[in-house]
Structure formats: C-alpha cells, structure tokens
Amino acid sequence: MPDTADLSDERSRASRPLPKAGIMDIHAYVPGKAKAEGVENPIKLSANENILGSSPKAREAYVAAADSMHMYPDPRASILRTAIAEKFRLEPERLIFGCGSDEVFAILQQAYLEPGDNIVQGEYGFAAYAIGAHAQQAEVRMAKEPGYRIDVDEVLKCVDERTRIVFIANPGNPTGTWIPFSEVRRLHEALPPSVILVLDGAYGEFALDPQFDDGLDLARTASNVVVTHTFSKLHGLAALRVGWGYAPSEIIAAMDRIRLPFNTTIAAQRAAVAALEDEDFQKRSIDFVEQWRPWLSQQLGGLGLDVVLPSAANFLLVGFPKEPGRTAVEAEAFLASKGLLVRGVSNYGLPDHIRITIGLEEHNRAVIDALAEFLRR
C-alpha cells in the first residue's frame, strides 16, 4: 500500500481536488437492467423484486404519509423499531435502520475498518460488501465457493489478524445457495472474538428448510454477530429502501454515532410497519415462489441447461455453454430483444451464467419459450 504521507503530499500539491487513495479504483455497483432497446414496457426479471408487488396495507400507509411530507422523519424509526422488536422478540435498543441493508453494511464498515484491515466474503458475494470495504481503504478477500456455495473452511483460510468483518449472505446472491445453521455456528466458533460475523438475510424468508436459520438467536448472545434483513424482497418495498440490523449494544452504539439522522423516511417507516403486519401477503409471496421456482428449474433443465443451481431464494442462477451462439451473454441479449430482462453476472465472476427472478406464470413460460428458441437457432 502506498505511503499515506506521500499520498497526502500529492493531494496537497494537486491542481484540483483529488479523492483519497483507492476511491477511483472501486467498481461502481451495476444494477439489473430496467430497459431494453426497441422494446416498450419490458418484463423485468433482473433485480429479484417481488413479482406480486407489495402489500395493499403497505400501499395504503405509504399514500397516507403524503400529509407528512413537510416533516422530518423520526430519526429513531420508533414505530418500526417497536414492530420488529415485538415480532422477532428482540431488544429494540439493539436495532439499527438504514436506507436498505446496503447502508447498514456501509455504516458498519465505516465504524470498524481502517486502512490495512480486511474483510472476508465469498467469491460470489454481494458487490456492496466490497464497495464499502474499499471505501475505507480496506482489503477484500474472496473465499472460494466450491459448488457455488459458502465453504466455512475456505472462509477461515482467509482470516488473519487484520480481519475485522466476515460477510455471509445466506441464501447467497447471485447464487441462491445456502448453508445450514450448523455450518454458520461452526464458522462463528472458529472466528476470533474480535471479528464481526455479518449474516445477511436479504432472502432468508424464502429459505424454508428446517436446517436453515437466519442467526437471530445466535446474535442474541454472541458479542460479534450482526444479522441484517431488508423490506426490499419478500415485502416488495424496494423503492422505499428500508433495511435493518440486529447486533450487540456496543456495535449498535458505534454505528449510531455516524448514522445519518434521517436515513429512513416517514412513508418508508409506516409502509414497513404495515407490510410486517400483513402476514397473508407474505405467505402468498413465499407460496408463489415455492410453486414456480421448481417448475422453472425443471423446464430450464429440460432445455439442456444442466447447471441450474438449487436455490433457496426468489431467483435462479442458470449456466450456459461456452459454445459461440449459445453463451450466457448472447442469451441475455436475445431475451432482452424479446422484452425479457434478466441479469448477466459476469461482474460477479460468473460469465457463463444469468440470474432469473421468479416471475408470474406468463413471464416464466415466456422465458422458457424464448430460451428454447434461442438454443434452437
């Protein structure tokens, strides 16, 4: 790493303001496509949004909040804090809220990372982890994921005396794979107590296997576990950007020192509370994914796409041949030409795959028909 004194001198002598070291080397986050050239109103299956929309109760709460647009939101998000604490039996003072769980990750890294520190994540881990670490001039270590899933032993190989945070998305994005809680516990027991283990549960509500656990019970007693969730996926509030974390009081206290005071809006807080109460919508959303995820997986396999990973999320990661004319990049472009937007994941080190959000019945059938046409060409 360059000497910080030399860099400071260089910035002082510069003819224009220069960002700190490493900022311009960060690869900015690339969202899923929302437009297709020459296609009006394409079907968006590129961002893992809830295809059923959001709870009617949440929409009503959002609209009702219009009368409060002139007011600052409650900086403590008290109504949402109380609702989550009651639903999950958590201590309200150990919760923190952010503009999506992305902001919770960023606040945590700002509070705990210094230049020369490192984080560890899976090699196919969510891009926001690395962005937050690089912004603090920390190193990002990628643990191998054999079989496209987190491997505890590979993670532990990357941990050293400068490791401050380990990020585990369970289920993972963009893979959709998961590890049982017994492996999460094994990882936690092997980590030094000075290392924070972050369990990102963005898709946890879709993982119904009895061996899965989001880690909230572990976080109740552990001094170094942070569990995060979001309202963007199951609850369908992606536009409102509400995420939350549960952690030891000491970690929350450090994060709250630097959290922006009004980082969740009145409308978002009220809609999130209403969404949390609407268990019928939640069940309908989960049941829908449970119905169409295996169907889509079977149909893709029937097309000869034999690298269809078992997924515990609301999307599938699909492998394509390297053969010209049948590649993942070409498949993504072909689907876009038909008005079907899926997610290429080359930026995640998966150039031979695309990620497909579970859509409505007509969307899923259209994807299969289009891919069958693509592979016949």
C-alpha positions in Angstrom: 0.0 0.0 0.0 1.4 3.5 -0.9 2.7 5.6 2.0 -0.1 7.7 3.3 2.2 10.7 3.9 3.3 10.7 0.3 -0.3 10.5 -0.9 -1.3 13.4 1.4 1.5 15.5 -0.1 0.5 14.6 -3.6 -3.1 15.7 -2.9 -1.9 18.9 -1.3 0.1 19.8 -4.4 -2.5 18.8 -6.9 -4.1 21.4 -9.3 -7.6 20.1 -8.5 -9.2 18.2 -5.6 -8.2 14.5 -5.5 -10.2 11.7 -3.9 -8.5 9.6 -1.3 -6.5 6.6 -2.4 -8.4 3.8 -3.9 -11.7 5.5 -4.5 -11.4 5.7 -8.3 -10.4 2.0 -8.4 -13.7 0.9 -7.0 -16.0 -0.8 -9.4 -19.4 1.0 -9.0 -22.4 -1.1 -8.4 -24.2 -2.2 -11.5 -28.0 -2.7 -11.0 -30.1 -5.1 -13.0 -31.3 -3.8 -16.4 -34.6 -1.9 -16.4 -34.8 -1.1 -20.2 -34.4 -3.0 -23.5 -33.6 -1.1 -26.7 -36.5 -1.0 -29.0 -38.9 -2.7 -26.5 -41.7 -0.9 -24.7 -42.6 -2.0 -21.2 -40.2 -5.0 -20.9 -40.8 -7.6 -18.3 -38.2 -7.0 -15.6 -36.8 -10.2 -14.1 -33.3 -8.8 -13.4 -33.5 -7.4 -9.8 -35.1 -10.1 -7.7 -38.1 -7.8 -6.9 -41.3 -9.3 -5.5 -43.3 -10.0 -8.7 -46.6 -9.8 -6.8 -45.9 -6.2 -5.9 -46.3 -5.1 -2.3 -48.9 -5.4 0.5 -52.1 -3.4 -0.1 -51.8 -2.3 3.5 -48.3 -1.0 2.9 -49.5 0.9 -0.1 -52.3 2.5 1.9 -49.8 3.5 4.7 -47.5 5.0 2.0 -50.3 7.1 0.5 -51.5 8.3 3.9 -48.0 9.5 4.7 -48.3 12.2 2.0 -49.8 14.6 4.6 -46.5 14.4 6.4 -44.2 15.4 3.6 -43.2 18.7 5.2 -42.0 17.0 8.3 -38.7 15.3 9.2 -39.0 11.6 9.9 -38.4 10.1 13.4 -34.6 9.6 13.4 -35.1 6.5 15.7 -37.7 5.0 13.4 -39.6 4.3 16.7 -42.8 2.7 15.2 -40.8 0.3 13.0 -38.3 -0.4 15.9 -41.2 -1.4 18.1 -42.9 -3.5 15.4 -39.7 -5.5 14.6 -38.8 -5.9 18.2 -42.2 -7.3 19.1 -42.4 -9.6 16.0 -39.0 -11.2 16.5 -38.7 -10.9 20.3 -35.7 -8.5 20.0 -34.4 -5.8 22.3 -35.4 -2.6 20.5 -32.2 -0.7 21.5 -30.2 -3.3 19.6 -31.7 -2.5 16.3 -30.4 -0.1 13.6 -32.2 1.0 10.4 -30.8 2.1 7.1 -31.5 3.0 3.5 -31.7 -0.6 2.6 -29.4 -3.2 4.3 -26.7 -1.8 2.0 -26.5 1.3 4.2 -26.3 -0.9 7.3 -23.3 -2.6 5.8 -21.6 0.7 4.9 -22.1 2.2 8.3 -20.7 -1.0 10.0 -17.6 -0.8 7.7 -17.1 2.9 8.3 -17.2 2.3 12.0 -14.9 -0.8 12.1 -12.5 -0.7 9.2 -9.2 1.2 8.9 -6.6 1.2 6.1 -4.8 -2.1 6.1 -7.7 -4.0 7.7 -9.6 -6.6 5.6 -13.0 -8.2 5.2 -13.7 -11.7 4.0 -16.6 -12.7 1.8 -17.5 -15.5 -0.6 -16.1 -15.2 -4.1 -19.6 -14.6 -5.5 -20.6 -12.4 -2.6 -22.8 -9.3 -2.9 -20.9 -6.4 -4.5 -21.9 -3.9 -1.8 -19.6 -5.6 0.7 -16.5 -4.9 -1.4 -17.5 -1.4 -2.3 -17.9 -0.5 1.4 -14.6 -2.0 2.3 -12.6 -0.4 -0.5 -14.2 3.0 0.5 -12.4 2.6 3.9 -9.2 1.6 2.2 -9.5 -2.0 3.5 -8.6 -5.2 1.6 -11.3 -7.5 0.3 -10.5 -11.2 0.5 -12.6 -13.6 -1.6 -13.1 -17.1 -0.2 -13.5 -19.9 -2.7 -17.1 -21.2 -3.1 -16.8 -24.8 -4.4 -20.2 -25.8 -5.7 -21.2 -22.1 -5.8 -21.9 -22.1 -2.1 -20.1 -20.7 1.0 -17.4 -23.1 2.4 -16.6 -22.4 6.0 -13.1 -23.8 5.7 -12.3 -21.6 2.7 -13.6 -18.6 4.6 -11.4 -19.4 7.6 -8.3 -19.7 5.4 -8.7 -16.0 4.5 -9.0 -14.8 8.1 -5.9 -13.3 9.8 -5.0 -10.7 12.5 -6.2 -7.8 10.3 -9.6 -9.3 9.5 -12.4 -7.2 11.0 -15.6 -8.4 9.3 -16.7 -11.6 7.6 -19.8 -11.3 5.4 -22.0 -14.3 4.7 -25.2 -13.9 2.6 -27.4 -16.8 3.4 -29.0 -17.6 0.9 -26.4 -16.1 -1.4 -26.9 -13.6 -4.2 -26.4 -14.2 -7.1 -26.2 -18.0 -6.5 -29.3 -18.6 -4.4 -27.4 -21.3 -2.5 -27.4 -21.6 1.3 -25.6 -23.3 4.1 -27.2 -25.0 7.2 -27.1 -23.2 10.5 -24.7 -25.9 11.8 -22.1 -24.5 9.4 -22.8 -21.0 10.4 -22.3 -21.9 14.0 -19.1 -23.8 13.2 -17.8 -20.6 11.4 -18.7 -18.4 14.3 -17.0 -20.7 16.9 -13.8 -20.7 14.8 -13.6 -16.9 14.3 -11.6 -14.7 16.7 -13.9 -12.8 19.1 -12.6 -9.5 17.6 -14.0 -10.4 14.1 -17.6 -9.4 13.3 -19.7 -12.0 11.6 -22.4 -10.4 9.4 -25.3 -12.7 8.4 -27.1 -11.1 5.5 -30.6 -12.4 5.4 -32.0 -10.5 2.5 -33.5 -13.7 1.1 -33.8 -15.6 4.3 -37.6 -15.6 4.3 -37.6 -17.8 1.2 -35.4 -20.5 2.8 -37.8 -22.9 4.3 -35.6 -25.9 5.0 -35.5 -26.9 8.7 -31.7 -26.7 8.7 -31.8 -23.0 7.8 -31.7 -20.3 10.4 -31.1 -16.6 9.9 -29.0 -16.3 13.0 -31.1 -14.0 15.2 -30.9 -16.5 18.1 -27.2 -16.7 17.8 -26.9 -12.9 17.7 -28.9 -12.6 21.0 -26.0 -13.9 23.0 -22.9 -13.5 20.8 -20.8 -10.4 21.1 -19.7 -10.3 17.5 -22.7 -11.2 15.3 -24.7 -8.8 13.2 -27.9 -10.1 11.4 -29.4 -7.9 8.7 -32.8 -8.1 6.8 -34.5 -5.9 4.2 -38.0 -4.9 3.2 -37.0 -4.9 -0.5 -37.5 -8.6 -1.3 -40.3 -10.5 0.4 -42.2 -7.4 1.4 -41.9 -5.7 -2.0 -40.8 -2.3 -0.7 -37.6 -2.0 -2.9 -38.4 1.6 -3.9 -38.7 2.7 -0.2 -35.2 1.4 0.8 -35.7 0.1 4.3 -33.2 -2.3 5.9 -32.4 -3.2 9.5 -29.7 -4.9 11.6 -29.7 -6.5 15.0 -26.4 -6.6 16.9 -24.8 -6.3 20.3 -25.4 -2.9 22.0 -21.8 -1.9 21.7 -21.8 -2.4 17.9 -25.1 -0.5 17.6 -23.7 2.3 19.7 -20.7 2.7 17.5 -22.8 2.6 14.3 -25.3 5.1 15.6 -22.5 7.7 16.1 -22.1 8.0 12.4 -25.6 7.0 11.0 -27.2 9.9 9.2 -30.1 11.1 11.5 -33.0 10.9 9.0 -32.0 8.0 6.9 -35.4 6.3 6.6 -38.5 8.3 5.6 -41.9 8.7 7.2 -43.5 6.9 4.3 -41.0 4.1 4.4 -41.3 3.6 8.1 -45.1 3.4 8.0 -45.3 1.2 5.0 -42.7 -1.2 6.5 -44.8 -1.5 9.7 -47.9 -2.2 7.6 -46.0 -4.8 5.5 -44.7 -6.5 8.6 -48.3 -6.9 9.8 -49.6 -8.3 6.5 -48.8 -12.0 7.0 -51.3 -13.0 4.3 -49.3 -11.2 1.7 -46.0 -12.6 3.0 -47.4 -16.1 2.8 -48.8 -15.6 -0.7 -45.4 -14.3 -1.9 -43.5 -17.3 -0.4 -46.0 -19.8 -1.7 -45.8 -18.3 -5.1 -42.0 -18.7 -5.3 -42.3 -22.2 -3.9 -44.7 -23.1 -6.7 -42.8 -21.6 -9.6 -39.2 -22.0 -8.7 -39.1 -25.8 -9.1 -41.2 -25.5 -12.3 -38.8 -23.0 -13.8 -35.8 -25.1 -12.7 -37.2 -28.2 -14.3 -38.0 -26.5 -17.6 -34.5 -25.0 -17.8 -33.0 -28.4 -17.2 -35.2 -29.8 -19.9 -33.7 -27.3 -22.4 -30.3 -28.9 -21.7 -29.1 -26.1 -19.3 -27.6 -28.5 -16.9 -26.0 -26.0 -14.4 -29.2 -25.0 -12.7 -28.3 -24.5 -9.0 -30.7 -25.4 -6.2 -32.0 -22.1 -5.0 -33.5 -21.0 -1.7 -34.3 -17.5 -2.9 -36.7 -15.9 -5.4 -34.4 -16.4 -8.3 -32.4 -19.0 -10.2 -28.8 -18.9 -11.4 -28.6 -20.6 -14.8 -25.5 -21.9 -16.5 -24.9 -21.7 -20.3 -22.4 -23.4 -22.6 -19.3 -21.6 -23.7 -20.1 -22.5 -27.3 -20.5 -19.4 -29.6 -24.1 -18.7 -30.3 -25.3 -20.3 -27.1 -23.4 -18.3 -24.4 -24.9 -16.6 -21.4 -24.1 -13.1 -22.8 -25.9 -13.9 -26.1 -28.8 -15.5 -24.2 -29.2 -12.3 -22.1 -29.2 -10.2 -25.2 -31.7 -12.5 -27.0 -34.1 -12.4 -24.1 -33.9 -8.6 -23.9 -34.8 -8.5 -27.6 -38.0 -10.4 -26.7 -38.7 -7.9 -23.9 -37.5 -10.2 -21.1 -34.8 -8.6 -18.8 -32.6 -11.0 -16.8 -29.3 -10.3 -15.1 -25.9 -11.1 -16.5 -23.5 -11.8 -13.7 -20.1 -11.5 -15.4 -19.2 -8.8 -12.8 -19.6 -11.5 -10.1 -17.1 -13.7 -11.8 -19.8 -15.8 -13.4 -19.5 -15.0 -17.1 -21.3 -18.2 -18.2 -24.4 -17.6 -16.1 -27.5 -15.5 -16.0 -29.8 -14.8 -13.0 -33.6 -15.0 -13.5 -36.1 -13.7 -11.0 -39.1 -15.9 -10.5 -41.9 -14.1 -12.4 -45.6 -14.5 -12.9 -46.8 -17.7 -14.7 -46.9 -15.9 -18.1 -43.4 -14.4 -17.5 -41.9 -17.8 -16.6 -43.4 -19.5 -19.6 -42.3 -16.7 -21.9 -38.7 -17.1 -20.6 -38.7 -20.8 -21.4 -40.2 -20.3 -24.8 -37.7 -17.7 -25.7 -34.7 -19.7 -24.4 -36.0 -22.7 -26.4 -36.0 -20.6 -29.5 -32.5 -19.2 -28.6 -31.0 -22.7 -28.2 -32.6 -24.0 -31.4 -31.1 -21.3 -33.6 
